[in-house]
Amino acid sequence: MGPALKSGTPVNLTSSNVVSTAGGSLLGFYVNNTNVGTIVLRNGILGTSTAISGTITPAIGWHRFPAACPNGLYATIGGVALDITFVFAAG
């Protein structure tokens, strides 16, 4: 087992978009604002991406979500007024 990742690059999204085109690891995400918003996380950024989560309805605050994403990471964001900062470590 390798060393635990402790830091990553913050990526803020308010709608569905690519978090990273590079492979790496999601450390977690911080929900800045939400009004019944939802998230689905996907390994990969193209049509062949694979869901790595079900539909998440997060509360405001930090959510630890360590996940390997060797093909990059795409976040599908739904709902109203959802503002999320993902922390992703490429490599």
N, C-alpha and C positions, 0 to 999 in steps of 0.2 A: 504494500500500500504506500502510495506517495504522500508527500507532505500536503497538508490541508491548505487550500487557497484562502487567503485572507483579504485580498483586494481585487478590484476589477474596475472597469471603465463604466461610469454611469451613462445611461442612455434614456432620455425622457421621451415618452410617447403619450399622445392624447387620442390617437386613432390607430387602427391596424397598420403595422409596418414592420420592416426588418429591424431587429435589435443588433444583429451582427451577421455579416456575410462570411466571416472567418469561423472556423471551428473553435470550440472552447468549452467553457463551463459557465452556466448560469449560477450565480451565488444566491440570488434572491431578488426581491423587488420591494420598493417602497411605494405605497399607494398614497399620493398626495391629496387627492380629492376623488370622491365617487358619489354617485347617486344611483344605486342599483346597477353599477357597471359589472361587466364580466370580462374574463380573460381566458383564452385557450393558447397554450404554448406549443410551438411546433419545432421539431428538429429539422432544419432545412428551410430554404427560402423560396423554393420553386414548387411546381405542381406535385412533385414527388415527396414533399415533406410529410413527416409522420408526427401525429399529435403525441406529446409527452405528458399532457395533462388532460383531464376532463375540463368541463366548464367550471371556472373558479369565480366565485362572487366574493371578492375580498373586502375586508374592512380597511379603513384608513390605518396606516402604520406599516412597519417592516414585516415582511414575510420571507423567512428563510426557505429557499427552494433550490437546494444543490442538485444540478442536473447536467450531465455530459451532453453536449450538443456538437458532435463532430462535423455536422454539415451546416453550421450556422444556426441562428435562432430567429424565428418569426413569431410575433405576438398578434393574435386576432383579438381586438378590443371591441366590445359592444356595450350597449347601455348609454347612460347619460352622464356627462361631465366626469369622465374617468381620466385621471392624470396620473401616470405611473412612471417611476424611475427604476429601470432594470439595472442590475449590477452584473456585468458580464466580463469574464476573464478569457481573452483570446489565447489560443495556443494549445 
